[in-house]
Structures are given as C-alpha cells and as structure tokens.
C-alpha cells in the first residue's frame, strides 16, 4: 500500500488519480490556503454535514503563519486547530481513499506526510420508525434503519454497560462494507465469537451485493437440500438488545435495516417480541397458540389428503372432512396449484403500489375463492384449507422458516400421492432427519435444547418466564 510523501504535489497527484476527481462530479477536491500553506480537501458531496464543515473551514482558514509553526505534524495540527470531535490521521493512500468514499473528509496540508481525517459525514436516512414486518401491540415503536451508527446507538441506548462491545470489520474488496459484531463481553460464547471473527476475516468476495444475505451465505456452509435458516433476523432494537444480553452475537451490516442473531436453532424461532409485552400467562398462551398453528400449517393439508386417499380410515365423527362435490381435477393437483398460486400472489403483492394493495388482496381472494370454485377448478374444501395455511404461516415472523416448512409440506403431499401412508411417513422422517443433522453457525445442534436435552432452557423457550434476577442479565 502506497504512503504519502513529503511532496505536496505528488500527494495531490496520487490522490486525484486514485479518487478520479476529474471523472466524478460528486467527488470534490477543494484547494485551500491555511497559514500561507497550500492544502487540499477531499470529500464526497452529499455525505458531509454542511453546517459543521462551514465552521471547521472558517476556523482553520483564519490561521496565520505563526499558528502553523506551532503544529509540526498533522497530529499536532488536528489536536490544536480542528474543532470537530472525530478526527484521525493516516498516511496510507488506500485507507484515505476508502475513508473518503465512506464519507470522511481528508485534509492534505503542505509539509505534512499524514492526512487529517475528519469524520463529519452524514448519510441519507429514513425515520427510526416501527418495522412493518415485526410489529407489537405494546412496546417500543422504533426500528433499525440502513445507517450503521444509528443502529448501534439504538442498542447502546438500551444497554448502558461498558461490557457491550461493538467490534467493526470491513468485508468486500470493492464494497468495503462495514460489519459490526455486537456482544456482551461477559456473556458471549468466546469460541463462537472467535469462529465468527475468523470467518468474516477470511471472506474474499468483492462486494456484499445483497447485504446480510450475502454475508449469511459466506458464514453458513451451503447445503442446497436444506432450506432451514441458520440465522434469525430482527428489525427491533429491543429484541436485539435482549438477545445480546442472553449471550448471542449480533451482526450489524451497514445499509441493512435488520440485525442477524447468532446462534439460532429451530426452537429459537418460536419466540416473538409480543410474548414479552404481555403478562407471563398471556405470553405463554400466545406462544403455545403460535406453535400449534404453525404445526398445522405443516400437517393440515398432508393429513387431510392422506385421509381423503383412505376414506375407510376416516372415523364417523370426521365424516365432514370428505369432499362433498368432487370434480375432475385430482385433489393433489388442486393442492399443488394453489400452493403455486399463493406464492405467485405474494410475489405480485411485493410489486403492487401501496395504494392498490388492499384492492389487490380483495381481487385475489375473490378469484381464488368464489370464481375458482364456480369454474370447478377447485373444490371448496381445498380452498378453505389452503387459505388457512396461507394466513396461519404468518403466525411466526421468519419468512425463511415459513418457506422451509412449505417446501417440506409440498414434498410430503407429493410422496403421499405416490406411496400413500408410506410416502407420508417417509416425508416426515426425511424432514426430521434433516432437522436433526443440521448445525447452527457455531456448530451446535439445531434442535438444542431438545438435543442435547436441557430442561431449564427448554422451559424458557416454551413458557414465558416472569422477569426476575434469575433470568435477566446482571
């Protein structure tokens, strides 16, 4: 990596070339005179706080020759005359270029072999408001945004303890994306922390194009046949702070409005922020409702289809589940077509303007419900059960886990259609084997605390515990 030299002209020529000042309209190189010395300022237009820089420039441009003789190095100049709080010095051109492109201001002064770095940046940011996909009935209404320092501040606001650590690294040879590991020094699993640091330091990709998803795919060993998520995401600072206090590691990626929580096993997805904003009894009830409903999304249509295939096995008290008016389209094809249509509607809704989203939902429901039955494409029972499954899938906030169960639901349906009860059993067994052999990012069992069994930890996951000294970090 090249360094700055004692030649002011060479330094300017080198930085102008590296930053391509002439080719980029938004990269500014402004010439100044400070105490009869030549100087040049580099910045990206749009990243700098105008009011702050106006005051800084007003002060340093008023310096005279005598003032400059008191500052023999860039460090002394920064300590004496730069009134802004966040300053640093660097003589590495690579570091200077990366800092400028990140929003920092670089000041090159004749006679100094180091650049004065002034962190007066500000990023375009939306309001810190409640996330759309992680709402609560009660509780805080703030949420993470795309600006890294705002997200770390939201967590520090809730944990005022010096043991809360924010360790920053850069990932991507081109993007140089800031990635922060957030953890409690006295609660974190040191082995897991070291593993994550080594993995992140060893990432050699050019850019994190898709932010967190790109990073997650670099951290987690890819298994194309395994759709179960190894990482939880949250857009809520209160949930993230609670996870850090419990010993988890939070990974905060710049430009991403959510935080990765590691490690995450299957049973960790059973919890929801709403559980903790209600009394323990109500929170426990809601947790069991969520678990029951989510299991129904996996098993309802496969079990119903299995019984339809074996009508003799249907007891008299379940006679009502039989198809009253069958049509010419096989039931298995009806179920698979609606699975496909539901995903198509979800994709379409993502591209639907907000003002039209309600109308889109009504039209979609009418087409899938009344018109499809009248046209004898589907029987009413199939539409009813699939509508329940589609809605009930939102009882837990992880889209990745929802789609993992959806794929296995479809697999069980197909195997049941091909091999009847043996296909149904094989599909369930295959899913359980994949879950049991899955490992978290830290290498632990995906089914912890069931495997290995930990009764106390399992009780905390299934039953909302009252707040006391035994289950809060102190």
C-alpha positions as CSV (number, residue, x, y, z in Angstrom):
1,X,0.0,0.0,0.0
2,X,1.5,3.4,-1.1
3,X,2.1,6.1,1.5
4,X,2.0,9.8,1.4
5,X,5.4,11.6,1.0
6,X,6.9,14.9,1.9
7,X,6.0,16.2,-1.6
8,X,2.6,18.0,-1.6
9,X,2.3,17.9,-5.4
10,X,3.0,14.1,-5.5
11,X,0.4,13.5,-2.8
12,X,-2.2,15.5,-4.6
13,X,-1.5,13.9,-7.9
14,X,-1.7,10.4,-6.4
15,X,-5.0,11.1,-4.6
16,X,-6.6,12.8,-7.5
17,X,-5.7,9.8,-9.6
18,X,-7.0,7.2,-7.1
19,X,-10.2,9.1,-6.4
20,X,-10.7,10.0,-10.1
21,X,-11.7,13.5,-9.1
22,X,-11.8,14.8,-12.8
23,X,-14.2,11.9,-13.8
24,X,-16.6,12.1,-10.8
25,X,-18.7,15.2,-10.3
26,X,-19.6,14.2,-6.7
27,X,-16.0,13.7,-5.5
28,X,-14.8,17.1,-4.6
29,X,-11.1,18.2,-4.4
30,X,-11.1,21.8,-3.0
31,X,-7.9,23.8,-2.7
32,X,-7.3,25.9,0.4
33,X,-4.6,28.1,1.9
34,X,-4.0,27.6,5.6
35,X,-1.5,29.9,7.2
36,X,0.3,30.5,3.9
37,X,0.5,26.8,3.3
38,X,-1.2,25.0,0.4
39,X,-3.8,22.5,1.3
40,X,-6.4,20.3,-0.5
41,X,-9.6,18.9,0.9
42,X,-11.3,15.7,-0.4
43,X,-14.9,14.8,0.2
44,X,-18.0,13.2,-1.4
45,X,-20.7,15.7,-2.0
46,X,-23.8,14.6,-0.1
47,X,-22.0,12.8,2.8
48,X,-20.8,15.9,4.6
49,X,-22.7,18.0,7.2
50,X,-22.6,21.4,5.7
51,X,-23.0,23.3,8.9
52,X,-20.2,21.5,10.7
53,X,-17.8,21.9,7.8
54,X,-18.5,25.5,7.4
55,X,-17.5,26.1,11.0
56,X,-14.4,23.9,10.7
57,X,-13.2,25.6,7.5
58,X,-14.0,29.1,8.9
59,X,-11.7,28.4,11.8
60,X,-8.7,26.7,10.0
61,X,-8.7,29.2,7.2
62,X,-8.3,32.0,9.7
63,X,-5.0,30.5,10.9
64,X,-1.8,32.5,10.2
65,X,1.8,31.6,9.6
66,X,2.7,31.8,13.3
67,X,-0.1,29.4,14.2
68,X,1.1,26.9,11.7
69,X,4.7,26.9,13.1
70,X,3.3,25.6,16.4
71,X,2.0,22.5,14.6
72,X,4.9,20.4,13.4
73,X,2.9,17.3,12.5
74,X,-0.6,16.5,11.2
75,X,-1.4,15.1,14.7
76,X,-0.5,18.4,16.4
77,X,-2.5,20.3,13.8
78,X,-5.5,18.2,14.4
79,X,-5.1,18.5,18.2
80,X,-4.7,22.2,18.1
81,X,-6.9,23.5,15.3
82,X,-9.5,21.0,14.3
83,X,-12.6,21.8,16.4
84,X,-14.5,18.7,15.3
85,X,-14.6,15.7,17.8
86,X,-14.0,12.7,15.5
87,X,-10.6,13.1,13.9
88,X,-7.7,10.8,12.9
89,X,-4.5,10.8,10.8
90,X,-3.4,8.4,8.1
91,X,-0.5,8.3,5.6
92,X,-1.8,5.2,3.7
93,X,-3.4,6.2,0.4
94,X,-5.6,3.1,0.4
95,X,-7.0,3.9,3.8
96,X,-7.5,7.6,2.8
97,X,-9.4,6.7,-0.4
98,X,-11.6,4.2,1.4
99,X,-12.4,6.7,4.2
100,X,-13.2,9.5,1.7
101,X,-15.6,7.2,-0.3
102,X,-17.2,6.2,3.0
103,X,-18.0,9.9,3.8
104,X,-14.9,11.0,5.8
105,X,-13.2,14.3,4.8
106,X,-9.5,14.2,4.1
107,X,-7.3,17.3,4.5
108,X,-3.8,17.3,2.9
109,X,-1.6,20.1,4.1
110,X,1.8,21.1,2.6
111,X,4.6,20.0,4.9
112,X,2.8,17.1,6.5
113,X,3.2,13.4,5.4
114,X,-0.1,12.5,7.0
115,X,-3.6,13.4,6.1
116,X,-6.0,14.8,8.7
117,X,-9.2,12.7,8.6
118,X,-12.4,14.5,9.8
119,X,-15.4,12.2,10.3
120,X,-18.1,14.8,9.7
121,X,-20.3,12.5,7.5
122,X,-24.0,12.1,7.5
123,X,-25.9,9.5,5.5
124,X,-29.3,9.9,3.9
125,X,-31.6,8.1,6.4
126,X,-35.3,7.4,6.9
127,X,-37.1,7.9,10.2
128,X,-36.4,5.5,13.0
129,X,-40.0,4.0,13.0
130,X,-41.6,0.7,13.8
131,X,-40.7,-2.0,11.3
132,X,-43.6,-3.2,9.0
133,X,-42.9,-6.9,9.5
134,X,-42.2,-7.0,13.2
135,X,-45.0,-5.1,14.9
136,X,-46.0,-5.3,18.6
137,X,-49.3,-4.4,20.2
138,X,-47.4,-2.7,23.1
139,X,-43.8,-1.7,23.5
140,X,-41.2,0.5,21.7
141,X,-42.0,1.8,18.2
142,X,-38.5,2.4,17.0
143,X,-36.7,0.1,14.5
144,X,-33.4,-0.3,12.8
145,X,-32.5,1.7,9.7
146,X,-29.9,1.5,6.9
147,X,-27.3,3.6,8.8
148,X,-24.9,1.6,10.9
149,X,-24.1,4.2,13.6
150,X,-27.8,4.8,14.2
151,X,-28.4,1.0,14.7
152,X,-25.5,0.7,17.2
153,X,-26.8,3.8,19.1
154,X,-30.3,2.2,19.4
155,X,-28.8,-0.8,21.1
156,X,-26.5,1.2,23.3
157,X,-29.5,3.3,24.4
158,X,-30.9,0.1,25.9
159,X,-27.7,-1.4,27.3
160,X,-25.6,1.2,29.2
161,X,-22.8,-1.2,30.1
162,X,-19.1,-1.0,29.1
163,X,-19.2,-4.7,28.6
164,X,-21.3,-4.2,25.5
165,X,-18.8,-4.5,22.7
166,X,-19.0,-3.2,19.1
167,X,-16.2,-4.7,17.0
168,X,-16.1,-3.4,13.4
169,X,-14.6,-5.1,10.4
170,X,-14.8,-4.4,6.6
171,X,-15.9,-7.0,4.1
172,X,-15.6,-6.9,0.4
173,X,-12.5,-5.9,-1.6
174,X,-14.6,-3.5,-3.7
175,X,-17.6,-2.5,-1.4
176,X,-15.6,-2.5,1.8
177,X,-18.9,-2.8,3.7
178,X,-18.8,-2.1,7.5
179,X,-19.8,-5.1,9.5
180,X,-20.1,-4.9,13.3
181,X,-20.1,-7.8,15.8
182,X,-22.1,-6.7,18.8
183,X,-21.9,-8.8,22.0
184,X,-21.7,-8.7,25.8
185,X,-18.1,-9.4,26.8
186,X,-19.1,-11.4,29.9
187,X,-22.0,-13.4,28.4
188,X,-20.8,-14.3,24.9
189,X,-19.5,-17.8,23.9
190,X,-15.9,-17.0,23.3
191,X,-15.4,-20.0,20.9
192,X,-18.4,-18.9,18.8
193,X,-17.1,-15.3,18.8
194,X,-13.6,-16.4,17.6
195,X,-15.2,-18.6,14.9
196,X,-17.2,-15.7,13.6
197,X,-14.3,-13.3,13.6
198,X,-12.1,-15.8,11.6
199,X,-14.9,-16.5,9.1
200,X,-15.6,-12.8,8.5
201,X,-11.9,-12.0,8.2
202,X,-11.5,-14.9,5.7
203,X,-14.3,-13.7,3.4
204,X,-12.7,-12.9,0.0
205,X,-15.7,-11.7,-2.1
206,X,-15.6,-8.4,-3.9
207,X,-18.9,-7.0,-2.6
208,X,-21.8,-7.8,-0.3
209,X,-24.3,-7.1,-3.1
210,X,-27.3,-8.3,-1.1
211,X,-26.1,-7.1,2.3
212,X,-26.9,-9.5,5.1
213,X,-28.0,-12.4,2.8
214,X,-24.6,-12.2,1.0
215,X,-22.8,-12.3,4.4
216,X,-25.0,-15.1,5.7
217,X,-24.2,-17.3,2.7
218,X,-20.5,-16.6,3.3
219,X,-20.8,-17.6,7.0
220,X,-23.0,-20.7,6.7
221,X,-21.9,-23.8,4.8
222,X,-24.3,-24.2,1.8
223,X,-26.5,-27.3,1.7
224,X,-28.8,-27.0,-1.3
225,X,-31.1,-29.6,0.0
226,X,-31.5,-27.9,3.4
227,X,-33.9,-24.9,3.5
228,X,-33.9,-24.4,7.2
229,X,-32.5,-20.9,8.2
230,X,-29.4,-20.8,10.4
231,X,-29.7,-17.1,11.2
232,X,-32.5,-15.1,12.8
233,X,-33.2,-11.5,11.7
234,X,-34.8,-8.8,13.7
235,X,-35.6,-5.2,12.9
236,X,-36.4,-4.3,16.6
237,X,-33.7,-2.8,18.8
238,X,-35.4,-4.2,22.0
239,X,-35.3,-7.8,20.7
240,X,-31.7,-7.4,19.5
241,X,-30.7,-6.0,22.9
242,X,-32.4,-8.9,24.7
243,X,-30.6,-11.4,22.5
244,X,-27.2,-9.8,23.2
245,X,-27.9,-10.0,27.0
246,X,-28.7,-13.7,26.6
247,X,-25.2,-14.3,25.1
248,X,-26.0,-14.1,21.4
249,X,-23.8,-12.3,18.9
250,X,-25.5,-9.6,16.8
251,X,-24.1,-9.0,13.3
252,X,-25.0,-5.5,12.1
253,X,-24.3,-4.8,8.4
254,X,-24.2,-1.3,7.0
255,X,-27.1,-0.5,4.6
256,X,-29.2,-3.2,6.2
257,X,-32.2,-2.3,8.4
258,X,-32.2,-5.6,10.3
259,X,-29.7,-7.4,12.6
260,X,-28.5,-11.0,12.4
261,X,-28.8,-13.0,15.6
262,X,-26.3,-15.9,16.0
263,X,-26.5,-18.7,17.0
264,X,-30.1,-19.6,16.2
265,X,-31.7,-23.0,16.5
266,X,-35.1,-24.2,15.3
267,X,-36.8,-23.6,18.7
268,X,-35.4,-20.1,18.9
269,X,-37.9,-19.1,16.2
270,X,-40.8,-20.0,18.5
271,X,-40.3,-16.7,20.4
272,X,-41.9,-13.4,19.5
273,X,-41.4,-9.9,20.9
274,X,-45.2,-9.7,21.7
275,X,-44.8,-12.5,24.3
276,X,-42.7,-10.2,26.5
277,X,-45.1,-7.2,26.3
278,X,-47.9,-9.3,28.0
279,X,-48.1,-10.9,31.4
280,X,-46.4,-14.3,31.7
281,X,-49.6,-16.3,31.5
282,X,-50.8,-14.5,28.4
283,X,-47.4,-14.6,26.8
284,X,-47.2,-18.4,27.4
285,X,-50.7,-18.9,25.9
286,X,-49.7,-16.9,22.8
287,X,-46.6,-18.9,22.4
288,X,-48.5,-22.2,22.5
289,X,-51.0,-20.9,20.1
290,X,-48.2,-19.9,17.7
291,X,-46.6,-23.3,18.0
292,X,-49.9,-25.2,17.4
293,X,-51.0,-23.1,14.5
294,X,-47.6,-23.3,12.8
295,X,-47.5,-27.1,13.1
296,X,-51.0,-27.1,11.5
297,X,-49.5,-25.2,8.5
298,X,-47.1,-28.1,8.0
299,X,-49.5,-31.1,8.7
300,X,-53.1,-29.9,7.9
301,X,-53.2,-30.5,4.2
302,X,-51.0,-33.6,4.1
303,X,-53.0,-35.3,6.8
304,X,-56.3,-34.3,5.2
305,X,-55.1,-35.6,1.8
306,X,-53.9,-38.8,3.4
307,X,-57.4,-39.4,4.9
308,X,-59.1,-38.5,1.6
309,X,-57.0,-41.2,-0.1
310,X,-58.0,-43.7,2.6
311,X,-61.7,-42.9,3.2
312,X,-62.2,-46.2,5.2
313,X,-59.8,-44.8,7.8
314,X,-61.9,-41.7,8.5
315,X,-63.9,-42.1,11.7
316,X,-67.6,-41.3,11.8
317,X,-67.0,-38.1,13.7
318,X,-64.8,-36.8,10.9
319,X,-67.1,-37.6,8.1
320,X,-67.5,-33.8,7.4
321,X,-63.9,-33.6,6.0
322,X,-64.8,-35.7,3.0
323,X,-65.1,-33.9,-0.4
324,X,-68.8,-33.3,-0.9
325,X,-68.7,-32.5,-4.6
326,X,-65.6,-33.9,-6.3
327,X,-64.6,-32.7,-9.7
328,X,-62.4,-34.0,-12.5
329,X,-59.2,-32.3,-11.3
330,X,-57.3,-34.6,-8.9
331,X,-57.1,-33.3,-5.3
332,X,-53.3,-33.4,-5.3
333,X,-53.1,-31.2,-8.4
334,X,-55.6,-28.8,-6.8
335,X,-53.4,-28.5,-3.6
336,X,-50.2,-28.0,-5.6
337,X,-51.7,-25.5,-8.0
338,X,-53.0,-23.3,-5.1
339,X,-49.6,-23.6,-3.4
340,X,-48.1,-22.2,-6.6
341,X,-50.8,-19.5,-7.0
342,X,-50.3,-18.3,-3.4
343,X,-46.6,-17.8,-3.9
344,X,-47.4,-16.0,-7.2
345,X,-49.7,-13.6,-5.4
346,X,-47.1,-12.9,-2.7
347,X,-44.5,-12.0,-5.4
348,X,-47.1,-9.9,-7.2
349,X,-48.0,-8.1,-4.0
350,X,-44.4,-7.1,-3.5
351,X,-44.6,-5.1,-6.7
352,X,-48.0,-3.7,-6.1
353,X,-48.2,0.0,-5.2
354,X,-49.3,0.6,-1.7
355,X,-52.4,2.5,-2.7
356,X,-53.6,-0.6,-4.6
357,X,-52.5,-3.3,-2.2
358,X,-56.0,-3.6,-0.5
359,X,-57.8,-3.8,-3.8
360,X,-55.3,-6.4,-5.0
361,X,-55.9,-8.6,-1.9
362,X,-59.7,-8.4,-2.4
363,X,-59.5,-9.3,-6.1
364,X,-57.0,-12.2,-5.4
365,X,-59.3,-13.6,-2.7
366,X,-62.4,-13.4,-5.0
367,X,-60.6,-15.1,-7.9
368,X,-59.1,-17.9,-5.7
369,X,-62.3,-18.3,-3.7
370,X,-65.6,-17.9,-5.3
371,X,-64.7,-17.8,-9.0
372,X,-62.3,-20.8,-8.9
373,X,-64.9,-23.0,-7.2
374,X,-67.7,-22.0,-9.5
375,X,-65.5,-22.7,-12.5
376,X,-65.0,-26.2,-10.9
377,X,-61.2,-25.8,-10.9
378,X,-61.1,-26.4,-7.1
379,X,-63.4,-28.0,-4.5
380,X,-64.4,-25.7,-1.6
381,X,-62.5,-27.8,0.9
382,X,-59.2,-27.4,-0.8
383,X,-59.6,-23.6,-1.0
384,X,-60.6,-23.5,2.7
385,X,-57.6,-25.5,4.0
386,X,-55.1,-23.7,1.8
387,X,-56.5,-20.3,2.8
388,X,-56.0,-21.2,6.4
389,X,-52.4,-22.5,5.7
390,X,-51.5,-19.3,3.8
391,X,-52.8,-17.0,6.6
392,X,-51.5,-19.1,9.5
393,X,-48.0,-19.1,8.1
394,X,-47.6,-15.5,9.3
395,X,-48.0,-16.5,13.0
396,X,-44.2,-16.5,13.2
397,X,-42.0,-13.7,11.8
398,X,-39.4,-15.7,10.0
399,X,-40.1,-15.9,6.2
400,X,-37.2,-18.3,5.8
401,X,-38.6,-20.8,8.3
402,X,-42.1,-20.5,6.7
403,X,-40.8,-21.4,3.3
404,X,-38.7,-24.3,4.7
405,X,-41.9,-25.8,6.1
406,X,-43.7,-25.0,2.9
407,X,-41.2,-27.0,0.8
408,X,-41.5,-30.0,3.1
409,X,-45.3,-29.7,3.1
410,X,-45.3,-29.9,-0.7
411,X,-42.8,-32.8,-0.6
412,X,-45.0,-34.8,1.9
413,X,-48.0,-34.1,-0.3
414,X,-46.2,-35.5,-3.4
415,X,-44.9,-38.5,-1.6
416,X,-48.3,-39.2,-0.1
417,X,-49.9,-39.1,-3.5
418,X,-47.3,-41.5,-4.9
419,X,-46.9,-44.0,-2.0
420,X,-49.9,-43.3,0.3
421,X,-49.2,-43.7,4.0
422,X,-45.6,-44.9,3.4
423,X,-44.9,-41.8,1.4
424,X,-46.4,-39.6,4.2
425,X,-44.2,-41.4,6.8
426,X,-41.1,-41.1,4.6
427,X,-41.7,-37.4,4.1
428,X,-42.0,-36.7,7.8
429,X,-39.0,-38.9,8.5
430,X,-36.8,-37.1,5.9
431,X,-37.7,-33.7,7.4
432,X,-36.9,-34.9,10.9
433,X,-33.5,-36.4,9.8
434,X,-32.5,-33.1,8.0
435,X,-33.5,-31.0,11.1
436,X,-31.6,-33.4,13.4
437,X,-28.5,-33.3,11.3
438,X,-28.5,-29.5,10.8
439,X,-26.0,-27.4,12.8
440,X,-26.1,-23.8,13.8
441,X,-23.4,-21.3,12.8
442,X,-21.5,-22.1,16.0
443,X,-21.7,-25.9,15.3
444,X,-24.3,-26.7,18.0
445,X,-27.3,-28.9,17.4
446,X,-30.2,-27.2,15.5
447,X,-32.6,-28.9,18.0
448,X,-31.0,-27.6,21.2
449,X,-32.3,-27.7,23.9
450,X,-34.0,-30.9,22.9
451,X,-30.8,-32.4,21.6
452,X,-28.8,-32.3,23.8
453,X,-31.6,-32.1,26.3
454,X,-31.6,-29.1,28.6
455,X,-34.8,-28.9,30.6
456,X,-34.3,-25.4,32.0
457,X,-33.5,-23.9,28.6
458,X,-36.4,-25.8,27.0
459,X,-38.7,-24.5,29.7
460,X,-37.7,-20.9,29.0
461,X,-38.4,-21.4,25.3
462,X,-41.9,-22.9,25.8
463,X,-43.0,-20.9,28.9
464,X,-42.8,-17.2,29.1
465,X,-40.8,-16.7,32.3
466,X,-41.5,-13.8,34.8
467,X,-38.8,-11.1,35.0
468,X,-36.6,-11.8,38.0
469,X,-32.9,-11.9,38.9
470,X,-32.6,-15.5,37.7
471,X,-33.5,-14.8,34.0
472,X,-32.1,-11.3,33.4
473,X,-28.5,-10.4,32.7
474,X,-26.8,-8.6,35.6
